[in-house]
């Protein structure tokens, strides 16, 4: 029984939890960037009386900056073995998913600020940086893990490494063992 639990834990750890922990660390860095830029803009760091000082404009800018920070972190650390050769397409897909997460946060902010009338800075932060963040993070993790950096990607680093390893084995394989292996496969 204990052996089964250990095997199940290792399976979950390798399949999901290592990615979730790394994603969480990168996300914390992105969160600090997001909240800092959002509050700086809301408090007038870029001037007063324009769209980017309003809640929606400030959130759009803060998420855009945080998205670039988290793309680098996820590409080169969290999902490094699944990053893609075509980094422009990868970044585009990453941004599409991030926009989905942004829309979830904006919807929470809009409901709180405009529909419910909770217009304080604290209410704006709770709606977008707590509720919206939780829902958006779950959405982003699942789509980054299984779509943007999915194992099924043919141009991913892990797919390219498998091809390279197979080619290297073919180069160093001697004729006798190749023939014996081919005969045993029949």
MDTraj code that builds the backbone (N, CA, C; nanometers):
import mdtraj as md
import numpy as np

residues = "UNK UNK UNK UNK UNK UNK UNK UNK UNK UNK UNK UNK UNK UNK UNK UNK UNK UNK UNK UNK UNK UNK UNK UNK UNK UNK UNK UNK UNK UNK UNK UNK UNK UNK UNK UNK UNK UNK UNK UNK UNK UNK UNK UNK UNK UNK UNK UNK UNK UNK UNK UNK UNK UNK UNK UNK UNK UNK UNK UNK UNK UNK UNK UNK UNK UNK UNK UNK UNK UNK UNK UNK UNK UNK UNK UNK UNK UNK UNK UNK UNK UNK UNK UNK UNK UNK UNK UNK UNK UNK UNK UNK UNK UNK UNK UNK UNK UNK UNK UNK UNK UNK UNK UNK UNK UNK UNK UNK UNK UNK UNK UNK UNK UNK UNK UNK UNK UNK UNK UNK UNK UNK UNK UNK UNK UNK UNK UNK UNK UNK UNK UNK UNK UNK UNK UNK UNK UNK UNK UNK UNK UNK UNK UNK UNK UNK UNK UNK UNK UNK UNK UNK UNK UNK UNK UNK UNK UNK UNK UNK UNK UNK UNK UNK UNK UNK UNK UNK UNK UNK UNK UNK UNK UNK UNK UNK UNK UNK UNK UNK UNK UNK UNK UNK UNK UNK".split()
xyz = np.array([
    [0.0827, -0.1193, 0.0000],
    [0.0000, 0.0000, 0.0000],
    [0.0867, 0.1252, 0.0000],
    [0.1886, 0.1279, 0.0861],
    [0.2763, 0.2441, 0.0954],
    [0.3514, 0.2659, -0.0359],
    [0.3904, 0.1571, -0.0989],
    [0.4600, 0.1669, -0.2275],
    [0.3705, 0.2335, -0.3318],
    [0.2420, 0.2002, -0.3320],
    [0.1463, 0.2595, -0.4249],
    [0.1330, 0.4099, -0.4008],
    [0.1300, 0.4503, -0.2726],
    [0.1189, 0.5923, -0.2387],
    [0.2430, 0.6674, -0.2858],
    [0.3593, 0.6092, -0.2658],
    [0.4836, 0.6720, -0.3100],
    [0.4856, 0.6867, -0.4614],
    [0.4443, 0.5826, -0.5323],
    [0.4396, 0.5897, -0.6791],
    [0.3402, 0.6947, -0.7264],
    [0.2256, 0.7014, -0.6614],
    [0.1241, 0.8012, -0.6984],
    [0.1760, 0.9419, -0.6735],
    [0.2448, 0.9611, -0.5604],
    [0.3017, 1.0922, -0.5283],
    [0.4062, 1.1328, -0.6318],
    [0.4942, 1.0415, -0.6675],
    [0.5967, 1.0721, -0.7694],
    [0.5327, 1.1056, -0.9030],
    [0.4294, 1.0299, -0.9391],
    [0.3597, 1.0560, -1.0640],
    [0.2991, 1.1958, -1.0634],
    [0.2271, 1.2314, -0.9568],
    [0.1683, 1.3648, -0.9468],
    [0.2747, 1.4728, -0.9434],
    [0.3825, 1.4478, -0.8710],
    [0.4914, 1.5446, -0.8602],
    [0.5504, 1.5738, -0.9982],
    [0.5817, 1.4680, -1.0728],
    [0.6417, 1.4856, -1.2047],
    [0.5433, 1.5419, -1.3060],
    [0.4180, 1.5047, -1.2950],
    [0.3181, 1.5455, -1.3921],
    [0.2708, 1.6883, -1.3705],
    [0.2552, 1.7290, -1.2460],
    [0.1803, 1.8501, -1.2201],
    [0.2436, 1.9427, -1.1173],
    [0.2843, 1.8899, -1.0035],
    [0.3231, 1.9749, -0.8916],
    [0.4514, 2.0538, -0.9142],
    [0.5508, 1.9966, -0.9806],
    [0.6725, 2.0746, -1.0052],
    [0.6411, 2.1961, -1.0915],
    [0.5556, 2.1758, -1.1905],
    [0.5166, 2.2893, -1.2740],
    [0.4369, 2.3918, -1.1936],
    [0.3472, 2.3429, -1.1095],
    [0.2628, 2.4335, -1.0310],
    [0.3461, 2.5174, -0.9349],
    [0.4464, 2.4582, -0.8719],
    [0.5307, 2.5329, -0.7784],
    [0.6132, 2.6376, -0.8525],
    [0.6766, 2.5982, -0.9613],
    [0.7549, 2.6949, -1.0393],
    [0.6649, 2.8049, -1.0956],
    [0.5482, 2.7647, -1.1464],
    [0.4521, 2.8612, -1.1984],
    [0.4118, 2.9587, -1.0885],
    [0.3949, 2.9083, -0.9681],
    [0.3602, 2.9938, -0.8544],
    [0.4683, 3.0950, -0.8217],
    [0.5930, 3.0527, -0.8243],
    [0.7044, 3.1451, -0.7963],
    [0.7112, 3.2543, -0.9033],
    [0.7036, 3.2128, -1.0296],
    [0.7034, 3.3112, -1.1394],
    [0.5814, 3.4019, -1.1256],
    [0.4694, 3.3433, -1.0889],
    [0.3476, 3.4213, -1.0708],
    [0.3573, 3.5232, -0.9599],
    [0.4265, 3.4891, -0.8516],
    [0.4449, 3.5850, -0.7420],
    [0.5245, 3.7058, -0.7907],
    [0.6289, 3.6808, -0.8682],
    [0.7063, 3.7913, -0.9244],
    [0.6173, 3.8756, -1.0161],
    [0.5409, 3.8098, -1.1015],
    [0.4488, 3.8806, -1.1889],
    [0.3433, 3.9570, -1.1106],
    [0.2966, 3.8985, -1.0018],
    [0.1968, 3.9634, -0.9162],
    [0.2521, 4.0922, -0.8562],
    [0.3753, 4.0861, -0.8068],
    [0.4368, 4.2062, -0.7490],
    [0.4487, 4.3157, -0.8552],
    [0.4907, 4.2780, -0.9748],
    [0.4994, 4.3744, -1.0850],
    [0.3606, 4.4298, -1.1170],
    [0.2620, 4.3419, -1.1299],
    [0.1258, 4.3815, -1.1635],
    [0.0691, 4.4790, -1.0605],
    [0.0728, 4.4425, -0.9339],
    [0.0158, 4.5264, -0.8283],
    [0.0924, 4.6580, -0.8167],
    [0.2242, 4.6532, -0.8270],
    [0.3043, 4.7758, -0.8161],
    [0.2718, 4.8736, -0.9284],
    [0.2693, 4.8259, -1.0504],
    [0.2392, 4.9134, -1.1635],
    [0.0948, 4.9631, -1.1551],
    [0.0013, 4.8754, -1.1205],
    [-0.1396, 4.9144, -1.1083],
    [-0.1559, 5.0281, -1.0073],
    [-0.1005, 5.0096, -0.8880],
    [-0.1160, 5.1114, -0.7839],
    [-0.0395, 5.2391, -0.8165],
    [0.0767, 5.2261, -0.8778],
    [0.1514, 5.3461, -0.9176],
    [0.0710, 5.4280, -1.0180],
    [0.0110, 5.3626, -1.1144],
    [-0.0707, 5.4342, -1.2128],
    [-0.1974, 5.4920, -1.1493],
    [-0.2616, 5.4152, -1.0626],
    [-0.3832, 5.4647, -0.9958],
    [-0.3541, 5.5846, -0.9066],
    [-0.2347, 5.5890, -0.8499],
    [-0.1982, 5.7009, -0.7621],
    [-0.1368, 5.8183, -0.8380],
    [-0.1292, 5.8081, -0.9707],
    [-0.0885, 5.9226, -1.0514],
    [0.0559, 5.9264, -1.0955],
    [0.1255, 5.8136, -1.0983],
    [0.2670, 5.8124, -1.1388],
    [0.2861, 5.8587, -1.2828],
    [0.1852, 5.8432, -1.3659],
    [0.1969, 5.8857, -1.5066],
    [0.1174, 6.0130, -1.5332],
    [0.0820, 6.0848, -1.4295],
    [0.0024, 6.2063, -1.4444],
    [-0.1407, 6.1824, -1.4006],
    [-0.2201, 6.2882, -1.4102],
    [-0.3584, 6.2801, -1.3623],
    [-0.4567, 6.3071, -1.4749],
    [-0.5763, 6.2507, -1.4602],
    [-0.6871, 6.2805, -1.5487],
    [-0.6818, 6.2143, -1.6852],
    [-0.6243, 6.0976, -1.6965],
    [-0.6230, 6.0266, -1.8244],
    [-0.6627, 5.8804, -1.8032],
    [-0.6816, 5.8106, -1.9133],
    [-0.7321, 5.6733, -1.9112],
    [-0.6456, 5.5797, -1.8272],
    [-0.5140, 5.5961, -1.8294],
    [-0.4259, 5.5026, -1.7599],
    [-0.4204, 5.5247, -1.6092],
    [-0.4863, 5.6305, -1.5603],
    [-0.4989, 5.6463, -1.4163],
    [-0.6286, 5.5841, -1.3655],
    [-0.7223, 5.5637, -1.4543],
    [-0.8487, 5.4991, -1.4196],
    [-0.8244, 5.3492, -1.3951],
    [-0.9135, 5.2821, -1.3228],
    [-0.8908, 5.1418, -1.2872],
    [-0.8676, 5.0493, -1.4078],
    [-0.9490, 5.0618, -1.5115],
    [-0.9372, 4.9707, -1.6254],
    [-0.8078, 4.9960, -1.7016],
    [-0.7746, 5.1207, -1.7286],
    [-0.6508, 5.1548, -1.8004],
    [-0.5267, 5.1133, -1.7239],
    [-0.5284, 5.1372, -1.5921],
    [-0.4141, 5.0986, -1.5083],
    [-0.3961, 4.9472, -1.5083],
    [-0.5079, 4.8747, -1.5069],
    [-0.4988, 4.7278, -1.5051],
    [-0.4469, 4.6750, -1.6381],
    [-0.4871, 4.7350, -1.7477],
    [-0.4379, 4.6912, -1.8781],
    [-0.2858, 4.7066, -1.8858],
    [-0.2342, 4.8201, -1.8452],
    [-0.0890, 4.8448, -1.8487],
    [-0.0162, 4.7518, -1.7520],
    [-0.0666, 4.7374, -1.6298],
    [0.0032, 4.6548, -1.5306],
    [0.0083, 4.5089, -1.5738],
    [-0.0981, 4.4601, -1.6337],
    [-0.0985, 4.3204, -1.6799],
    [-0.0065, 4.3036, -1.8001],
    [0.0008, 4.4027, -1.8883],
    [0.0901, 4.3928, -2.0040],
    [0.2353, 4.3809, -1.9593],
    [0.2755, 4.4625, -1.8631],
    [0.4138, 4.4563, -1.8130],
    [0.4379, 4.3237, -1.7411],
    [0.3442, 4.2824, -1.6567],
    [0.3588, 4.1571, -1.5830],
    [0.3599, 4.0370, -1.6766],
    [0.2873, 4.0445, -1.7878],
    [0.2843, 3.9341, -1.8845],
    [0.4217, 3.9107, -1.9445],
    [0.4911, 4.0165, -1.9809],
    [0.6265, 4.0004, -2.0362],
    [0.7220, 3.9409, -1.9324],
    [0.7106, 3.9858, -1.8092],
    [0.7956, 3.9322, -1.7018],
    [0.7675, 3.7830, -1.6824],
    [0.6404, 3.7450, -1.6772],
    [0.6075, 3.6038, -1.6532],
    [0.6361, 3.5167, -1.7748],
    [0.6291, 3.5728, -1.8957],
    [0.6648, 3.4933, -2.0132],
    [0.8110, 3.4506, -2.0050],
    [0.8993, 3.5444, -1.9718],
    [1.0409, 3.5092, -1.9574],
    [1.0602, 3.4041, -1.8485],
    [0.9962, 3.4236, -1.7345],
    [1.0103, 3.3270, -1.6249],
    [0.9582, 3.1889, -1.6598],
    [0.8428, 3.1829, -1.7230],
    [0.7858, 3.0532, -1.7597],
    [0.8620, 2.9881, -1.8743],
    [0.9058, 3.0671, -1.9702],
    [0.9778, 3.0115, -2.0858],
    [1.1127, 2.9543, -2.0435],
    [1.1862, 3.0258, -1.9603],
    [1.3228, 2.9855, -1.9285],
    [1.3378, 2.9121, -1.7961],
    [1.2287, 2.8949, -1.7198],
    [1.2398, 2.8204, -1.5956],
    [1.1270, 2.7184, -1.5798],
    [1.0037, 2.7632, -1.5681],
    [0.8936, 2.6715, -1.5391],
    [0.8782, 2.5630, -1.6453],
    [0.8668, 2.6035, -1.7705],
    [0.8418, 2.5102, -1.8799],
    [0.9608, 2.5033, -1.9750],
    [1.0811, 2.5189, -1.9238],
    [1.1990, 2.5297, -2.0101],
    [1.2185, 2.4086, -2.1016],
    [1.1832, 2.2901, -2.0551],
    [1.2024, 2.1724, -2.1407],
    [1.0938, 2.1599, -2.2474],
    [0.9947, 2.2484, -2.2429],
    [0.8877, 2.2455, -2.3429],
    [0.8799, 2.3740, -2.4237],
    [0.9781, 2.4620, -2.4039],
    [0.9723, 2.5865, -2.4816],
    [0.9895, 2.5550, -2.6286],
    [0.9437, 2.6441, -2.7105],
    [0.9330, 2.6153, -2.8517],
    [1.0386, 2.6890, -2.9322],
    [1.0725, 2.6310, -3.0437],
    [1.1688, 2.6914, -3.1348],
    [1.1126, 2.8226, -3.1896],
    [0.9847, 2.8221, -3.2249],
    [0.9184, 2.9408, -3.2769],
    [0.8701, 3.0236, -3.1578],
    [0.9610, 3.1037, -3.1020],
    [0.9274, 3.1783, -2.9814],
    [0.8255, 3.2886, -3.0077],
    [0.8146, 3.3353, -3.1324],
    [0.7164, 3.4383, -3.1642],
    [0.5753, 3.3799, -3.1514],
    [0.5549, 3.2605, -3.2058],
    [0.4250, 3.1943, -3.1916],
    [0.3977, 3.1613, -3.0457],
    [0.4987, 3.1155, -2.9746],
    [0.4837, 3.0857, -2.8326],
    [0.4423, 3.2113, -2.7562],
    [0.5102, 3.3236, -2.7825],
    [0.4760, 3.4491, -2.7157],
    [0.3346, 3.4929, -2.7522],
    [0.2972, 3.4774, -2.8791],
    [0.1616, 3.5133, -2.9209],
    [0.0577, 3.4313, -2.8439],
    [0.0779, 3.2997, -2.8367],
    [-0.0158, 3.2143, -2.7634],
    [-0.0156, 3.2480, -2.6144],
    [0.1015, 3.2782, -2.5605],
    [0.1129, 3.3170, -2.4199],
    [0.0314, 3.4440, -2.3950],
    [0.0430, 3.5399, -2.4864],
    [-0.0304, 3.6658, -2.4728],
    [-0.1810, 3.6431, -2.4855],
    [-0.2225, 3.5553, -2.5768],
    [-0.3655, 3.5254, -2.5906],
    [-0.4203, 3.4710, -2.4587],
    [-0.3483, 3.3791, -2.3972],
    [-0.3922, 3.3231, -2.2693],
    [-0.3889, 3.4313, -2.1612],
    [-0.2847, 3.5152, -2.1614],
    [-0.2756, 3.6228, -2.0628],
    [-0.3911, 3.7213, -2.0783],
    [-0.4313, 3.7472, -2.2023],
    [-0.5467, 3.8354, -2.2251],
    [-0.6732, 3.7727, -2.1668],
    [-0.6869, 3.6414, -2.1821],
    [-0.7994, 3.5730, -2.1182],
    [-0.7974, 3.5922, -1.9677],
    [-0.6789, 3.5785, -1.9063],
    [-0.6650, 3.6022, -1.7632],
    [-0.6929, 3.7475, -1.7270],
    [-0.6473, 3.8403, -1.8111],
    [-0.6744, 3.9831, -1.7903],
    [-0.8244, 4.0096, -1.7938],
    [-0.8929, 3.9503, -1.8909],
    [-1.0370, 3.9719, -1.9024],
    [-1.1115, 3.9194, -1.7795],
    [-1.0634, 3.8095, -1.7241],
    [-1.1245, 3.7574, -1.6008],
    [-1.1055, 3.8582, -1.4874],
    [-0.9826, 3.9115, -1.4734],
    [-0.9571, 4.0129, -1.3704],
    [-1.0342, 4.1413, -1.3943],
    [-1.0436, 4.1843, -1.5209],
    [-1.1188, 4.3055, -1.5537],
    [-1.2680, 4.2878, -1.5257],
    [-1.3195, 4.1698, -1.5539],
    [-1.4602, 4.1441, -1.5259],
    [-1.4875, 4.1545, -1.3759],
    [-1.3991, 4.0972, -1.2955],
    [-1.4148, 4.1080, -1.1498],
    [-1.4074, 4.2542, -1.1056],
    [-1.3134, 4.3297, -1.1609],
    [-1.2987, 4.4713, -1.1286],
    [-1.4211, 4.5503, -1.1738],
    [-1.4692, 4.5244, -1.2944],
    [-1.5851, 4.5973, -1.3469],
    [-1.7087, 4.5718, -1.2615],
    [-1.7310, 4.4461, -1.2259],
    [-1.8472, 4.4125, -1.1429],
    [-1.8388, 4.4853, -1.0093],
    [-1.7215, 4.4810, -0.9458],
    [-1.7046, 4.5443, -0.8154],
    [-1.7149, 4.6966, -0.8246],
    [-1.6425, 4.7566, -0.9173],
    [-1.6307, 4.9024, -0.9241],
    [-1.7554, 4.9679, -0.9820],
    [-1.8053, 4.9138, -1.0925],
    [-1.9149, 4.9797, -1.1632],
    [-2.0520, 4.9205, -1.1319],
    [-2.0646, 4.7902, -1.1260],
    [-2.1956, 4.7291, -1.1015],
    [-2.2345, 4.7361, -0.9535],
    [-2.1372, 4.7099, -0.8649],
    [-2.1676, 4.7109, -0.7217],
    [-2.1381, 4.8449, -0.6549],
    [-2.0642, 4.9339, -0.7228],
    [-2.0366, 5.0670, -0.6691],
    [-1.9294, 5.0724, -0.5618],
    [-1.8482, 4.9692, -0.5495],
    [-1.7380, 4.9694, -0.4526],
    [-1.6188, 5.0375, -0.5193],
    [-1.6023, 5.1680, -0.4985],
    [-1.5072, 5.2476, -0.5767],
    [-1.3782, 5.2823, -0.5029],
    [-1.3574, 5.2313, -0.3838],
    [-1.2338, 5.2634, -0.3115],
    [-1.1154, 5.1878, -0.3715],
    [-0.9972, 5.2363, -0.3429],
    [-0.8755, 5.1687, -0.3883],
    [-0.8673, 5.0283, -0.3294],
    [-0.9084, 5.0117, -0.2056],
    [-0.9094, 4.8802, -0.1422],
    [-1.0042, 4.7848, -0.2144],
    [-1.1239, 4.8306, -0.2456],
    [-1.2205, 4.7461, -0.3163],
    [-1.1689, 4.7089, -0.4546],
    [-1.1054, 4.8057, -0.5242],
    [-1.0474, 4.7765, -0.6553],
    [-0.9395, 4.6698, -0.6443],
    [-0.8561, 4.6787, -0.5411],
    [-0.7490, 4.5816, -0.5222],
    [-0.8029, 4.4437, -0.4853],
    [-0.9031, 4.4377, -0.4020],
    [-0.9591, 4.3077, -0.3645],
    [-1.0239, 4.2411, -0.4855],
    [-1.1006, 4.3174, -0.5611],
    [-1.1718, 4.2568, -0.6739],
    [-1.0771, 4.2097, -0.7831],
    [-0.9749, 4.2888, -0.8137],
    [-0.8872, 4.2513, -0.9252],
    [-0.7640, 4.1732, -0.8811],
    [-0.7092, 4.2049, -0.7638],
    [-0.5834, 4.1438, -0.7216],
    [-0.6010, 4.0278, -0.6237],
    [-0.7226, 3.9962, -0.5878],
    [-0.7478, 3.8776, -0.5055],
    [-0.8418, 3.7835, -0.5819],
    [-0.9652, 3.8269, -0.6020],
    [-1.0636, 3.7419, -0.6686],
    [-1.0245, 3.7174, -0.8139],
    [-0.9987, 3.8262, -0.8877],
    [-0.9613, 3.8136, -1.0290],
    [-0.8313, 3.7382, -1.0476],
    [-0.7365, 3.7614, -0.9562],
    [-0.6083, 3.6923, -0.9651],
    [-0.6246, 3.5420, -0.9471],
    [-0.7026, 3.5006, -0.8505],
    [-0.7228, 3.3581, -0.8259],
    [-0.7855, 3.2896, -0.9479],
    [-0.8929, 3.3466, -0.9976],
    [-0.9612, 3.2863, -1.1122],
    [-0.8749, 3.2904, -1.2382],
    [-0.8086, 3.4026, -1.2610],
    [-0.7221, 3.4171, -1.3784],
    [-0.6008, 3.3257, -1.3734],
    [-0.5443, 3.3060, -1.2546],
    [-0.4263, 3.2197, -1.2402],
    [-0.4601, 3.0748, -1.2720],
    [-0.5716, 3.0268, -1.2235],
    [-0.6130, 2.8892, -1.2545],
    [-0.6309, 2.8726, -1.4052],
    [-0.6957, 2.9695, -1.4676],
    [-0.7165, 2.9677, -1.6126],
    [-0.5827, 2.9665, -1.6870],
    [-0.4912, 3.0564, -1.6494],
    [-0.3614, 3.0666, -1.7179],
    [-0.2772, 2.9413, -1.6984],
    [-0.2711, 2.8892, -1.5765],
    [-0.1884, 2.7706, -1.5526],
    [-0.2310, 2.6552, -1.6420],
    [-0.3591, 2.6283, -1.6448],
    [-0.4072, 2.5152, -1.7246],
    [-0.3792, 2.5348, -1.8734],
    [-0.4008, 2.6534, -1.9240],
    [-0.3770, 2.6752, -2.0670],
    [-0.2284, 2.6840, -2.1008],
    [-0.1465, 2.7408, -2.0132],
    [-0.0016, 2.7412, -2.0399],
    [0.0518, 2.5989, -2.0376],
    [0.0146, 2.5230, -1.9373],
    [0.0677, 2.3875, -1.9193],
    [0.0255, 2.2938, -2.0320],
    [-0.1012, 2.3022, -2.0724],
    [-0.1514, 2.2027, -2.1663],
    [-0.1700, 2.2537, -2.3092],
    [-0.1558, 2.3845, -2.3324],
    [-0.1676, 2.4349, -2.4695],
    [-0.0372, 2.5006, -2.5149],
    [0.0026, 2.6088, -2.4514],
    [0.1212, 2.6827, -2.4960],
    [0.2469, 2.5975, -2.4839],
    [0.2662, 2.5318, -2.3690],
    [0.3859, 2.4502, -2.3459],
    [0.3513, 2.3015, -2.3385],
    [0.2484, 2.2593, -2.4064],
    [0.2044, 2.1207, -2.4012],
    [0.3065, 2.0246, -2.4599],
    [0.3045, 1.9029, -2.4097],
    [0.3956, 1.7986, -2.4571],
    [0.3709, 1.7627, -2.6030],
    [0.2520, 1.7927, -2.6507],
    [0.2140, 1.7552, -2.7870],
    [0.2776, 1.8444, -2.8927],
    [0.3412, 1.9525, -2.8546],
    [0.3987, 2.0454, -2.9515],
    [0.5164, 1.9823, -3.0233],
    [0.5126, 1.9835, -3.1555],
    [0.6175, 1.9200, -3.2361],
    [0.7456, 2.0010, -3.2392],
    [0.7357, 2.1332, -3.2175],
    [0.8563, 2.2159, -3.2210],
    [0.9075, 2.2484, -3.0809],
    [0.8567, 2.1777, -2.9794],
    [0.9025, 2.1989, -2.8436],
    [1.0430, 2.1436, -2.8237],
    [1.1119, 2.1971, -2.7250],
    [1.2490, 2.1557, -2.6969],
    [1.2569, 2.0074, -2.6648],
    [1.1615, 1.9547, -2.5875],
    [1.1675, 1.8125, -2.5529],
    [1.1493, 1.7251, -2.6765],
    [1.0629, 1.7667, -2.7700],
    [1.0449, 1.6898, -2.8945],
    [1.1730, 1.6935, -2.9766],
    [1.2379, 1.8085, -2.9824],
    [1.3629, 1.8202, -3.0580],
    [1.4735, 1.7379, -2.9929],
    [1.4768, 1.7331, -2.8591],
    [1.5792, 1.6545, -2.7900],
    [1.5611, 1.5057, -2.8159],
    [1.4372, 1.4587, -2.8181],
    [1.4126, 1.3168, -2.8467],
    [1.4608, 1.2818, -2.9870],
    [1.4376, 1.3685, -3.0830],
    [1.4845, 1.3447, -3.2197],
    [1.6369, 1.3433, -3.2231],
    [1.6986, 1.4341, -3.1501],
    [1.8446, 1.4408, -3.1457],
    [1.9026, 1.3155, -3.0814],
    [1.8425, 1.2699, -2.9720],
    [1.8903, 1.1485, -2.9050],
    [1.8754, 1.0272, -2.9966],
    [1.7647, 1.0184, -3.0679],
    [1.7434, 0.9064, -3.1600],
    [1.8459, 0.9094, -3.2726],
    [1.8747, 1.0283, -3.3236],
    [1.9746, 1.0408, -3.4300],
    [2.1128, 1.0036, -3.3787],
    [2.1464, 1.0468, -3.2564],
    [2.2773, 1.0149, -3.1992],
    [2.2919, 0.8648, -3.1772],
    [2.1855, 0.7993, -3.1302],
    [2.1922, 0.6543, -3.1101],
    [2.2096, 0.5828, -3.2437],
    [2.1441, 0.6334, -3.3471],
    [2.1560, 0.5705, -3.4789],
    [2.2972, 0.5834, -3.5335],
    [2.3614, 0.6956, -3.5063],
    [2.4977, 0.7185, -3.5561],
    [2.5958, 0.6228, -3.4899],
    [2.5818, 0.6024, -3.3582],
    [2.6787, 0.5234, -3.2843],
    [2.6425, 0.3758, -3.2723],
    [2.5340, 0.3376, -3.3331],
    [2.4914, 0.1986, -3.3276],
    [2.5726, 0.1178, -3.4302],
    [2.6222, 0.0027, -3.3894],
    [2.6966, -0.0790, -3.4853],
    [2.5996, -0.1640, -3.5685],
    [2.6449, -0.2088, -3.6818],
    [2.5616, -0.2804, -3.7773],
    [2.5064, -0.4101, -3.7215],
    [2.5865, -0.4837, -3.6442],
    [2.5429, -0.6126, -3.5902],
    [2.4274, -0.5948, -3.4925],
    [2.4373, -0.4969, -3.4001],
    [2.3280, -0.4781, -3.3032],
    [2.2042, -0.4217, -3.3696],
    [2.2192, -0.3399, -3.4715],
    [2.1039, -0.2866, -3.5449],
    [2.0292, -0.3989, -3.6159],
    [2.1027, -0.4922, -3.6778],
    [2.0413, -0.6048, -3.7453],
    [1.9728, -0.6962, -3.6454],
    [2.0376, -0.7248, -3.5323],
    [1.9795, -0.8109, -3.4301],
    [1.8534, -0.7483, -3.3724],
    [1.8562, -0.6162, -3.3505],
    [1.7380, -0.5468, -3.2974],
    [1.6236, -0.5509, -3.3973],
    [1.6544, -0.5315, -3.5247],
    [1.5520, -0.5338, -3.6301],
    [1.4906, -0.6739, -3.6395],
    [1.5734, -0.7794, -3.6279],
    [1.5238, -0.9168, -3.6366],
    [1.4353, -0.9497, -3.5164],
    [1.4727, -0.9022, -3.3977],
    [1.3949, -0.9331, -3.2771],
    [1.2629, -0.8577, -3.2773],
    [1.2528, -0.7459, -3.3466],
    [1.1296, -0.6677, -3.3534],
    [1.0264, -0.7322, -3.4417],
    [1.0707, -0.8217, -3.5329],
    [0.9783, -0.8852, -3.6286],
    [0.8955, -0.9867, -3.5662],
])
top = md.Topology()
chain = top.add_chain()
for i, resn in enumerate(residues, 1):
    res = top.add_residue(resn, chain, resSeq=i)
    for name in ("N", "CA", "C"):
        top.add_atom(name, md.element.get_by_symbol(name[0]), res)
traj = md.Trajectory(xyz[None], top)
